Amino acid sequence: MEKKHIGELEELVLLLIVMLKEDAYGLSIRKSLQEQANRTVTIGAVHGTLNRLESKGFVESNLGGATESRGGRRKRLFTLTASGKKVLQKSRDVKVNLWSQIPELSINKI
């Protein structure tokens, strides 16, 4: 079985999808990346990341209802899959394990 890993931007996007709940779509994710992580990325980079995460099976998408404020266009809404949750947990666990092995960089000393 192929091991699946995620990069930093993929991890941030997955976390934001969980945070944004039913409002997780490209533009809201891009805005939240700026506000929450101080990361400025293009909408193309967000969509590329979302497509990659979906192809890896970490997120699913479906179209929301059309709205007048969007000129009748529908939002592509994203949700985390069970595999997405597992890869986030694995990423967190690896980082926590590494941090715990470096006492001179513990949170209390930074």
C-alpha positions as CSV (number, residue, x, y, z in Angstrom):
1,M,0.0,0.0,0.0
2,E,1.3,3.4,-1.0
3,K,2.0,5.7,1.9
4,K,0.4,9.1,1.5
5,H,1.9,12.2,2.9
6,I,0.8,15.8,2.9
7,G,2.7,19.0,2.5
8,E,2.3,22.1,4.7
9,L,-0.2,23.9,2.4
10,E,-2.2,20.7,2.1
11,E,-2.3,20.3,5.9
12,L,-3.4,23.9,6.3
13,V,-6.1,23.5,3.8
14,L,-7.4,20.3,5.4
15,L,-7.4,22.0,8.8
16,L,-9.3,25.0,7.4
17,I,-11.9,22.7,5.7
18,V,-12.6,21.3,9.2
19,M,-12.8,24.7,10.7
20,L,-15.0,26.3,8.0
21,K,-17.5,23.3,8.0
22,E,-20.3,23.9,5.5
23,D,-18.6,27.1,4.2
24,A,-15.4,25.4,3.0
25,Y,-15.0,26.4,-0.7
26,G,-12.1,27.9,-2.6
27,L,-12.4,31.6,-1.9
28,S,-13.3,31.1,1.8
29,I,-10.3,28.8,2.2
30,R,-8.0,31.4,0.5
31,K,-9.3,34.1,2.8
32,S,-8.8,32.0,5.9
33,L,-5.3,31.1,4.9
34,Q,-4.5,34.8,4.9
35,E,-6.3,35.4,8.2
36,Q,-5.4,32.3,10.2
37,A,-1.9,31.4,8.8
38,N,-0.7,34.7,7.3
39,R,-0.3,32.9,4.0
40,T,-1.0,34.7,0.8
41,V,-1.7,32.2,-2.0
42,T,-3.4,32.6,-5.4
43,I,-6.9,31.1,-5.9
44,G,-5.3,28.8,-8.5
45,A,-2.9,27.4,-5.8
46,V,-5.9,26.8,-3.5
47,H,-7.9,25.0,-6.3
48,G,-4.8,23.0,-7.3
49,T,-4.3,21.9,-3.7
50,L,-8.0,21.0,-3.3
51,N,-7.9,19.0,-6.5
52,R,-4.8,17.2,-5.3
53,L,-6.4,16.4,-1.9
54,E,-9.5,15.1,-3.6
55,S,-7.5,12.9,-5.9
56,K,-5.7,11.5,-2.9
57,G,-9.1,10.8,-1.3
58,F,-8.6,13.2,1.7
59,V,-11.5,15.4,0.7
60,E,-14.8,15.2,-1.1
61,S,-16.6,17.9,-2.9
62,N,-20.1,18.6,-4.1
63,L,-21.8,21.7,-5.5
64,G,-23.9,23.9,-3.3
65,G,-26.9,25.9,-4.5
66,A,-26.7,28.7,-6.9
67,T,-26.9,32.2,-5.4
68,E,-27.8,35.5,-6.9
69,S,-24.8,37.1,-5.2
70,R,-22.6,34.8,-7.3
71,G,-24.4,35.5,-10.5
72,G,-26.1,32.1,-10.4
73,R,-22.9,30.2,-10.0
74,R,-22.6,27.3,-7.5
75,K,-19.9,26.9,-4.9
76,R,-17.9,23.7,-4.9
77,L,-18.0,22.8,-1.2
78,F,-15.4,20.5,0.4
79,T,-15.6,18.1,3.3
80,L,-12.9,16.0,5.0
81,T,-13.0,12.2,4.5
82,A,-12.1,9.5,7.0
83,S,-8.7,9.2,5.1
84,G,-8.3,12.9,5.4
85,K,-8.8,12.8,9.2
86,K,-6.3,10.0,9.5
87,V,-3.6,11.8,7.5
88,L,-4.1,14.9,9.6
89,Q,-3.8,12.9,12.8
90,K,-0.7,11.2,11.5
91,S,0.8,14.5,10.6
92,R,0.1,16.0,14.0
93,D,1.4,12.9,15.8
94,V,4.7,12.9,13.9
95,K,5.2,16.6,14.7
96,V,4.3,16.2,18.4
97,N,6.7,13.3,18.7
98,L,9.5,15.3,17.1
99,W,8.9,18.3,19.2
100,S,8.8,16.2,22.4
101,Q,12.3,15.0,21.6
102,I,13.8,18.5,21.5
103,P,13.6,19.8,25.0
104,E,15.6,23.0,24.2
105,L,12.8,24.0,21.7
106,S,9.9,23.2,24.1
107,I,7.1,25.8,24.0
108,N,8.1,27.0,27.5
109,K,11.6,27.9,26.3
110,I,10.8,29.6,23.0
